[in-house]
Amino acid sequence: MTGTSGGLLGAAAVISCPHGGRATAATTSGTTVFIDGVPAATAAHSYVVTGCPHTVDQVPMPCVAVRWTGSDTGVTVDGTPVLLDTSTAECFTAAFVPQGPPVVQAVQRKVTLR
């Protein structure tokens, strides 16, 4: 385990693209670890962005997805790295054009196992 630190993310964490679109967890099934009653977020979860207003030369280029890089904390859920509010990620357009990192507003919460 490295010296990485940060707050654990739950699937309900407030995440947005750099332009203000809202990112939400699209997949959370099978999770056995919960934070404040919602599944703990892992690098395996998909995140969808809606409401991104970004344009380039007046052509809409909205963010539509967030892709996370698994952190090297050594903490996993079902063998998959957990996501922290400090985890590395990138927002992408539908054409997979990188748009910048997401903005994460999260606080570590009570963790329970089921």
Backbone as a chain_set.jsonl record, in Angstrom:
{"seq": "MTGTSGGLLGAAAVISCPHGGRATAATTSGTTVFIDGVPAATAAHSYVVTGCPHTVDQVPMPCVAVRWTGSDTGVTVDGTPVLLDTSTAECFTAAFVPQGPPVVQAVQRKVTLR", "coords": {"N": [[0.847, -1.176, 0.0], [0.571, 2.184, -0.858], [1.363, 5.646, -0.05], [-1.037, 6.909, -0.581], [-3.941, 8.86, 0.036], [-7.318, 9.682, 0.943], [-10.868, 10.349, 0.798], [-13.269, 7.722, 0.914], [-15.314, 6.909, -1.883], [-18.779, 6.794, -2.394], [-21.43, 5.338, -4.354], [-23.268, 7.367, -4.609], [-21.898, 9.734, -4.542], [-21.218, 13.214, -5.131], [-20.394, 14.128, -8.221], [-18.987, 15.857, -10.921], [-18.529, 16.874, -14.36], [-15.804, 18.81, -15.817], [-17.193, 20.944, -16.851], [-19.561, 21.244, -15.598], [-21.557, 19.314, -15.934], [-23.467, 16.538, -14.637], [-22.215, 13.641, -13.118], [-23.079, 10.291, -12.736], [-23.226, 7.111, -11.1], [-23.508, 4.365, -13.16], [-23.451, 1.658, -12.958], [-23.626, -0.544, -10.264], [-24.114, -2.971, -9.268], [-23.841, -6.022, -7.382], [-22.115, -5.217, -5.379], [-20.764, -5.497, -2.13], [-20.015, -3.907, -0.086], [-20.918, -1.057, 1.693], [-21.448, 2.484, 1.876], [-22.751, 4.754, 3.95], [-25.194, 3.51, 3.341], [-25.227, 3.258, 0.554], [-23.751, 1.646, -2.329], [-20.193, 1.117, -2.211], [-17.97, 2.873, -4.283], [-16.147, 1.599, -7.036], [-13.321, 0.989, -9.238], [-14.421, -0.524, -11.228], [-16.983, 0.343, -11.696], [-19.23, 2.008, -13.898], [-19.546, 5.36, -15.016], [-21.84, 7.817, -15.965], [-22.244, 10.863, -17.699], [-24.435, 13.595, -17.611], [-26.076, 16.472, -18.953], [-23.929, 18.15, -19.667], [-22.681, 21.19, -20.801], [-20.686, 21.774, -22.641], [-19.096, 23.208, -25.495], [-17.371, 23.392, -28.662], [-16.165, 25.698, -30.807], [-18.843, 26.459, -31.267], [-20.035, 24.0, -31.605], [-21.682, 21.338, -30.131], [-19.974, 19.477, -27.695], [-20.298, 17.559, -25.54], [-19.395, 16.134, -22.35], [-19.724, 12.677, -21.728], [-19.066, 10.453, -20.304], [-17.203, 9.105, -17.505], [-14.053, 7.879, -16.868], [-12.266, 5.902, -14.68], [-9.061, 5.523, -13.142], [-7.734, 2.809, -11.587], [-6.869, 3.053, -8.21], [-3.818, 2.822, -6.302], [-4.052, 1.967, -3.635], [-4.254, -0.354, -2.294], [-6.577, -1.135, -1.164], [-9.456, -2.941, -1.729], [-12.64, -3.911, -3.158], [-14.275, -6.793, -3.537], [-12.058, -7.584, -5.036], [-11.531, -5.435, -6.714], [-10.105, -2.205, -7.115], [-10.976, 0.374, -4.769], [-12.638, 3.563, -5.154], [-11.394, 6.76, -4.462], [-11.829, 10.15, -3.263], [-9.664, 11.352, -4.289], [-8.844, 9.863, -6.432], [-7.603, 9.154, -9.733], [-9.044, 10.277, -12.742], [-10.786, 10.705, -15.886], [-12.823, 12.702, -17.995], [-14.874, 12.039, -20.842], [-15.898, 12.596, -24.292], [-18.569, 11.418, -26.475], [-17.149, 10.535, -28.634], [-14.844, 9.663, -27.522], [-13.025, 11.68, -26.839], [-10.772, 13.199, -24.7], [-11.73, 15.299, -21.967], [-10.934, 16.436, -19.625], [-10.34, 16.264, -16.028], [-12.779, 14.932, -13.666], [-14.784, 16.722, -11.24], [-14.834, 16.168, -7.882], [-16.871, 15.955, -5.079], [-16.757, 14.838, -2.124], [-17.08, 13.092, 0.989], [-15.6, 11.101, 3.475], [-17.467, 8.422, 4.715], [-19.488, 6.422, 6.993], [-18.631, 3.034, 6.875], [-20.009, -0.074, 5.969], [-20.356, -3.64, 5.996], [-22.103, -6.113, 4.17]], "CA": [[0.0, 0.0, 0.0], [1.352, 3.406, -0.953], [0.938, 6.719, 0.835], [-2.223, 7.568, -1.103], [-5.024, 9.027, 0.995], [-8.492, 10.378, 0.441], [-12.124, 9.824, 1.304], [-13.926, 6.702, 0.093], [-16.467, 7.377, -2.639], [-19.952, 5.949, -2.544], [-22.06, 5.504, -5.661], [-24.067, 8.59, -4.601], [-21.033, 10.911, -4.407], [-21.49, 14.296, -6.074], [-19.294, 14.207, -9.174], [-19.375, 16.578, -12.135], [-17.48, 17.056, -15.351], [-15.22, 20.145, -15.63], [-18.086, 21.971, -17.396], [-20.765, 21.322, -14.776], [-22.479, 18.187, -16.118], [-23.541, 15.651, -13.466], [-21.801, 12.252, -13.339], [-23.719, 9.355, -11.82], [-22.827, 5.716, -11.271], [-24.455, 3.627, -13.988], [-23.435, 0.26, -12.529], [-23.178, -0.763, -8.886], [-24.622, -4.269, -8.818], [-22.904, -6.988, -6.852], [-21.262, -4.656, -4.34], [-21.085, -5.975, -0.787], [-19.57, -2.892, 0.863], [-21.779, 0.11, 1.56], [-21.066, 3.71, 2.56], [-24.015, 5.45, 4.215], [-26.301, 2.813, 2.712], [-25.08, 3.121, -0.9], [-22.563, 0.855, -2.632], [-18.888, 1.754, -2.335], [-17.587, 2.998, -5.69], [-14.893, 0.951, -7.406], [-12.868, 1.276, -10.6], [-15.237, -1.303, -12.155], [-18.261, 1.002, -11.944], [-19.326, 2.951, -15.008], [-20.155, 6.646, -14.677], [-22.424, 8.506, -17.103], [-22.378, 12.31, -17.499], [-25.576, 14.224, -18.272], [-26.195, 17.913, -18.772], [-22.69, 18.896, -19.928], [-22.951, 22.222, -21.8], [-19.448, 22.118, -23.358], [-19.088, 23.345, -26.949], [-16.122, 23.803, -29.297], [-16.549, 26.441, -32.015], [-20.3, 26.411, -31.298], [-20.483, 22.628, -31.848], [-21.758, 20.635, -28.848], [-18.985, 18.425, -27.414], [-20.523, 17.282, -24.111], [-18.853, 14.961, -21.672], [-20.766, 11.663, -21.581], [-18.609, 9.359, -19.441], [-16.004, 9.272, -16.685], [-13.278, 6.635, -16.732], [-11.391, 5.967, -13.512], [-7.862, 4.707, -13.063], [-7.711, 2.154, -10.284], [-5.843, 3.596, -7.322], [-2.868, 1.849, -5.765], [-4.122, 2.056, -2.174], [-4.269, -1.697, -1.733], [-7.927, -1.396, -0.654], [-10.307, -3.404, -2.809], [-13.946, -4.497, -2.896], [-14.408, -7.918, -4.46], [-10.869, -7.629, -5.886], [-11.421, -4.238, -7.548], [-9.725, -1.04, -6.301], [-12.004, 1.354, -4.409], [-12.396, 4.924, -5.623], [-11.264, 7.793, -3.449], [-12.063, 11.482, -3.834], [-8.395, 11.749, -4.897], [-8.528, 8.931, -7.518], [-7.399, 9.749, -11.049], [-10.105, 9.983, -13.705], [-10.881, 11.601, -17.043], [-14.133, 12.772, -18.639], [-14.752, 11.848, -22.283], [-17.054, 12.797, -25.165], [-19.021, 10.177, -27.107], [-16.094, 10.131, -29.575], [-13.688, 9.347, -26.663], [-12.095, 12.81, -26.741], [-10.632, 13.572, -23.286], [-12.214, 16.641, -21.683], [-10.418, 16.91, -18.348], [-10.722, 15.455, -14.869], [-14.031, 15.289, -13.002], [-14.74, 17.427, -9.964], [-15.432, 15.271, -6.897], [-17.195, 16.533, -3.784], [-17.116, 13.681, -1.312], [-16.56, 13.013, 2.344], [-15.613, 9.717, 3.945], [-18.658, 8.111, 5.492], [-19.482, 5.153, 7.712], [-18.56, 1.894, 5.978], [-20.575, -1.299, 6.518], [-20.317, -4.832, 5.146], [-23.359, -6.885, 4.183]], "C": [[0.888, 1.233, 0.0], [0.807, 4.445, 0.009], [-0.283, 7.474, 0.354], [-3.275, 7.699, -0.014], [-6.161, 9.78, 0.337], [-9.723, 9.733, 1.033], [-12.702, 8.791, 0.36], [-15.121, 7.304, -0.627], [-17.568, 6.331, -2.602], [-20.564, 6.226, -3.901], [-22.889, 6.784, -5.743], [-23.223, 9.855, -4.447], [-21.38, 11.941, -5.471], [-20.245, 14.482, -6.94], [-19.807, 14.954, -10.398], [-18.206, 16.621, -13.103], [-16.912, 18.466, -15.164], [-16.117, 21.288, -16.11], [-19.408, 22.064, -16.646], [-21.791, 20.239, -14.998], [-22.402, 17.248, -14.925], [-23.152, 14.229, -13.851], [-22.461, 11.372, -12.287], [-23.264, 7.938, -12.136], [-23.905, 4.991, -12.063], [-24.528, 2.168, -13.575], [-22.916, 0.168, -11.105], [-23.583, -2.147, -8.391], [-23.504, -5.165, -8.313], [-22.005, -6.475, -5.742], [-21.726, -5.13, -2.968], [-20.639, -5.001, 0.294], [-20.373, -1.63, 0.596], [-21.241, 1.263, 2.385], [-22.344, 4.527, 2.712], [-25.182, 4.832, 3.449], [-26.237, 2.691, 1.205], [-23.796, 2.345, -1.191], [-21.29, 1.7, -2.688], [-18.525, 1.77, -3.816], [-16.24, 2.327, -5.921], [-14.539, 1.324, -8.842], [-13.681, 0.507, -11.638], [-16.566, -0.628, -12.486], [-18.172, 1.976, -13.113], [-19.996, 4.226, -14.52], [-20.598, 7.339, -15.961], [-22.573, 9.979, -16.75], [-23.587, 12.802, -18.277], [-25.531, 15.722, -18.018], [-24.919, 18.711, -18.991], [-22.939, 19.905, -21.047], [-21.764, 22.544, -22.723], [-19.634, 22.163, -24.881], [-17.689, 23.742, -27.405], [-16.505, 24.429, -30.625], [-18.045, 26.316, -32.291], [-20.872, 25.038, -31.667], [-20.528, 21.923, -30.492], [-20.736, 19.495, -28.77], [-19.12, 18.031, -25.946], [-19.736, 16.072, -23.607], [-19.999, 13.97, -21.521], [-20.359, 10.533, -20.638], [-17.385, 9.782, -18.644], [-15.335, 7.909, -16.607], [-12.261, 6.827, -15.622], [-10.18, 5.081, -13.692], [-7.846, 4.106, -11.672], [-6.573, 2.69, -9.437], [-4.995, 2.471, -6.75], [-2.855, 1.918, -4.241], [-4.008, 0.691, -1.526], [-5.624, -2.068, -1.168], [-8.811, -1.772, -1.835], [-11.663, -3.862, -2.273], [-14.124, -5.567, -3.958], [-13.262, -7.945, -5.48], [-10.65, -6.421, -6.775], [-11.069, -3.041, -6.676], [-10.901, -0.116, -6.015], [-11.638, 2.699, -5.02], [-12.351, 5.86, -4.43], [-11.571, 9.134, -4.088], [-10.787, 12.042, -4.46], [-7.991, 10.837, -6.054], [-8.431, 9.672, -8.85], [-8.507, 9.317, -12.0], [-10.063, 11.007, -14.828], [-12.305, 11.551, -17.575], [-13.919, 12.685, -20.149], [-16.043, 12.206, -23.002], [-17.475, 11.432, -25.713], [-17.989, 9.645, -28.096], [-14.787, 9.817, -28.846], [-12.611, 10.43, -26.66], [-11.994, 13.189, -25.264], [-10.992, 15.033, -23.064], [-11.681, 17.208, -20.364], [-10.922, 16.06, -17.198], [-12.066, 15.884, -14.279], [-13.761, 16.049, -11.704], [-15.505, 16.562, -8.967], [-15.647, 16.016, -5.594], [-17.675, 15.39, -2.904], [-16.463, 13.77, 0.051], [-16.604, 11.554, 2.748], [-16.796, 9.524, 4.881], [-18.48, 6.799, 6.242], [-19.531, 4.002, 6.724], [-19.136, 0.674, 6.685], [-20.431, -2.42, 5.511], [-21.633, -5.561, 5.276], [-23.126, -8.262, 3.662]], "O": [[1.845, 1.316, 0.769], [-0.102, 4.164, 0.791], [-0.547, 8.578, 0.832], [-3.486, 6.773, 0.769], [-5.985, 10.43, -0.694], [-9.638, 8.696, 1.692], [-12.637, 8.955, -0.859], [-15.855, 8.112, -0.058], [-17.317, 5.136, -2.76], [-20.254, 7.237, -4.531], [-23.187, 7.246, -6.844], [-23.771, 10.937, -4.243], [-21.786, 11.588, -6.579], [-19.197, 14.926, -6.471], [-20.924, 14.715, -10.857], [-17.052, 16.432, -12.722], [-17.491, 19.252, -14.413], [-15.85, 22.454, -15.821], [-20.276, 22.86, -17.004], [-22.816, 20.229, -14.316], [-21.364, 17.174, -14.268], [-23.696, 13.671, -14.805], [-22.411, 11.67, -11.094], [-22.958, 7.606, -13.282], [-25.076, 5.002, -11.684], [-25.54, 1.505, -13.807], [-21.877, 0.743, -10.78], [-23.408, -2.458, -7.212], [-22.363, -5.073, -8.766], [-21.199, -7.239, -5.211], [-22.923, -5.161, -2.679], [-20.866, -5.251, 1.478], [-20.504, -1.183, -0.543], [-20.656, 1.064, 3.45], [-22.947, 4.941, 1.722], [-26.057, 5.549, 2.963], [-27.121, 2.071, 0.613], [-22.858, 2.379, -0.396], [-21.305, 2.842, -3.147], [-18.749, 0.787, -4.522], [-15.316, 2.461, -5.119], [-15.35, 1.901, -9.567], [-13.637, 0.851, -12.82], [-17.211, -0.997, -13.468], [-17.173, 2.672, -13.29], [-20.912, 4.174, -13.7], [-19.835, 7.437, -16.921], [-22.979, 10.315, -15.637], [-23.755, 12.475, -19.452], [-25.012, 16.178, -16.999], [-24.833, 19.853, -18.539], [-23.364, 19.518, -22.136], [-21.837, 23.492, -23.506], [-20.247, 21.274, -25.472], [-16.921, 24.343, -26.653], [-17.104, 23.77, -31.475], [-18.455, 26.092, -33.43], [-22.051, 24.924, -32.001], [-19.527, 21.905, -29.774], [-20.651, 18.659, -29.669], [-18.16, 18.154, -25.185], [-19.459, 15.128, -24.348], [-21.124, 14.368, -21.221], [-21.203, 9.742, -20.218], [-16.637, 10.678, -19.037], [-15.984, 6.906, -16.311], [-11.493, 7.789, -15.622], [-10.256, 4.021, -14.314], [-7.937, 4.831, -10.681], [-5.436, 2.77, -9.9], [-5.412, 1.313, -6.721], [-1.79, 1.926, -3.623], [-3.7, 0.588, -0.338], [-5.816, -3.203, -0.731], [-8.91, -1.032, -2.814], [-11.809, -4.159, -1.088], [-14.123, -5.267, -5.152], [-13.47, -8.287, -6.644], [-9.672, -6.381, -7.522], [-11.658, -2.864, -5.61], [-11.721, 0.151, -6.894], [-10.481, 2.946, -5.36], [-13.164, 5.763, -3.51], [-11.575, 9.254, -5.314], [-10.823, 13.097, -5.095], [-6.907, 11.007, -6.612], [-9.095, 10.688, -9.06], [-8.864, 8.14, -12.059], [-9.394, 12.035, -14.731], [-12.926, 10.489, -17.603], [-12.924, 13.184, -20.676], [-17.132, 12.139, -22.43], [-16.825, 10.42, -25.45], [-17.951, 8.445, -28.37], [-13.735, 9.716, -29.479], [-11.427, 10.134, -26.499], [-13.012, 13.472, -24.633], [-10.62, 15.901, -23.852], [-11.963, 18.359, -20.034], [-11.82, 15.235, -17.369], [-12.45, 17.05, -14.377], [-12.659, 16.016, -11.156], [-16.679, 16.256, -9.175], [-14.725, 16.635, -5.063], [-18.849, 15.021, -2.931], [-15.441, 14.43, 0.238], [-17.547, 10.843, 2.402], [-17.079, 10.369, 5.731], [-17.441, 6.147, 6.134], [-20.377, 3.988, 5.83], [-18.81, 0.404, 7.841], [-20.388, -2.177, 4.305], [-22.214, -5.623, 6.359], [-24.059, -9.062, 3.595]]}, "num_chains": 1, "name": "protein.A"}
